[in-house]
């Protein structure tokens, strides 16, 4: 009985720490702290996963990245050619989580969404890299689970620790 309680407490502590930490790697966290302006609300991979059935996910990467893999049901919106008309059908009070590779492009798209009147927008802190690093599933264009993740380039790809890097 005592062993079961100890195991439960250990598991609860692990899950609590995972939910509270923004990203797993301290060096990744330092890089993100300097890269991002933190101008919009942010959610962890765990928080995004918990909201996956209530939120709309927007993928702010480029189409070739999205085609390799994306979070299931995510809507491709891009970055360089982002156009609010692409999501004009979304209610402005709908929960929206925006992501890219690490969070920079999605932060900029999130800023635009908030400026356009969307009320509940968050940037996925650490992006799809952290999503995959935490063990969450990504899918290909046929909605089939895949290990492949577009790693942008070899410089940024160092932050993707799990999955198969595609360039």
C-alpha positions in Angstrom: 0.0 0.0 0.0 2.8 2.4 1.0 4.6 1.5 -2.2 1.4 2.4 -4.3 1.1 5.7 -2.5 4.7 6.5 -3.1 4.4 5.6 -6.8 1.3 7.8 -7.1 3.1 10.8 -5.5 6.1 10.3 -7.8 3.9 10.1 -10.8 1.9 13.2 -9.7 5.1 15.2 -9.1 6.4 14.2 -12.5 3.2 15.3 -14.3 3.0 18.5 -12.2 6.6 19.4 -13.1 6.0 18.6 -16.8 2.9 20.8 -16.8 4.7 23.7 -15.1 7.9 23.7 -17.1 7.8 25.5 -20.4 10.3 23.3 -22.2 12.3 20.3 -21.2 15.8 21.4 -22.2 17.4 24.3 -20.2 19.5 25.3 -23.2 16.4 25.3 -25.4 14.6 27.4 -22.7 17.5 29.9 -22.7 17.4 30.2 -26.5 13.7 30.8 -26.6 13.8 33.3 -23.8 16.1 35.4 -25.9 14.5 34.7 -29.3 10.9 35.4 -28.4 9.5 38.8 -27.2 6.8 37.0 -25.1 4.3 39.6 -26.3 1.4 37.1 -26.4 0.0 34.4 -24.1 2.0 31.2 -24.3 1.0 27.6 -23.6 3.2 24.6 -23.0 3.0 21.5 -25.1 1.2 19.8 -22.2 -1.3 22.6 -22.0 -1.9 22.6 -25.7 -2.3 18.8 -25.7 -4.9 19.2 -22.9 -6.8 21.8 -25.0 -6.6 19.9 -28.3 -10.3 19.0 -28.4 -11.4 22.6 -27.6 -9.0 24.7 -29.6 -8.2 25.4 -33.2 -4.5 24.9 -34.0 -3.0 27.1 -36.7 0.3 26.1 -38.3 2.4 29.2 -39.1 5.2 27.3 -40.9 5.6 27.2 -44.6 3.7 24.8 -46.7 6.6 22.4 -47.3 7.0 22.1 -43.5 3.3 21.5 -43.0 3.2 18.8 -45.7 5.9 16.8 -43.9 3.8 16.7 -40.7 1.6 18.8 -38.4 -0.5 18.6 -35.3 -3.7 16.7 -36.2 -6.5 18.9 -37.5 -4.2 22.0 -37.6 -5.1 24.6 -40.2 -2.2 25.7 -42.4 -1.9 29.5 -42.4 1.7 30.0 -43.2 3.9 32.9 -42.2 5.4 34.7 -45.2 2.1 34.8 -47.0 -0.2 34.9 -43.9 -3.7 36.3 -44.7 -6.4 36.8 -42.2 -9.0 35.9 -44.8 -7.8 32.3 -44.6 -9.4 32.1 -41.1 -12.2 34.6 -41.5 -14.7 31.8 -40.8 -13.4 31.3 -37.2 -15.4 32.9 -34.4 -13.2 35.6 -32.7 -13.9 34.1 -29.3 -12.7 30.6 -30.3 -9.6 29.3 -28.5 -6.7 29.4 -31.0 -3.2 27.9 -30.5 -0.7 29.0 -33.1 2.6 27.1 -33.6 5.6 26.9 -35.9 9.0 25.2 -35.4 10.1 26.9 -32.2 7.6 29.7 -31.6 9.0 32.8 -33.3 6.8 32.9 -36.4 3.8 31.7 -34.5 4.3 34.5 -31.9 4.2 37.1 -34.8 1.0 35.5 -36.3 -0.5 35.5 -32.8 0.2 39.2 -32.5 -1.7 39.8 -35.7 -4.7 37.7 -34.6 -5.0 39.6 -31.3 -4.8 42.9 -33.2 -7.5 41.6 -35.5 -9.8 41.1 -32.5 -9.4 37.4 -31.7 -9.9 37.0 -27.9 -8.3 33.7 -26.9 -5.0 33.3 -28.7 -1.9 31.5 -27.5 1.5 30.7 -28.9 2.7 27.1 -28.5 6.0 27.7 -26.5 8.8 25.8 -28.1 6.6 25.0 -31.2 6.1 21.7 -32.9 9.7 20.8 -31.9 8.7 20.8 -28.2 5.4 19.2 -29.0 7.3 16.3 -30.6 10.0 16.3 -27.9 7.3 15.8 -25.3 6.1 12.7 -27.2 3.0 14.1 -28.7 1.8 12.8 -32.1 2.1 14.5 -35.4 0.5 13.4 -38.7 1.3 13.5 -42.4 -1.0 14.8 -45.1 -3.0 11.6 -45.0 -3.7 12.1 -41.3 -1.5 9.1 -40.5 0.9 9.3 -37.5 4.5 9.9 -38.5 7.8 10.4 -36.9 8.9 12.9 -39.5 9.2 16.6 -38.6 10.5 19.3 -40.9 13.4 20.7 -38.9 13.7 23.9 -41.0 17.5 23.6 -41.4 20.4 22.0 -39.5 21.0 25.0 -37.3 17.4 25.0 -36.0 17.1 21.2 -36.2 19.4 20.8 -33.1 16.4 21.6 -31.0 14.3 18.7 -32.3 15.3 15.7 -30.1 12.6 13.2 -31.0 11.3 12.1 -34.3 13.0 12.0 -37.7 14.4 15.3 -39.0 13.5 16.2 -42.6 15.1 19.2 -44.3 
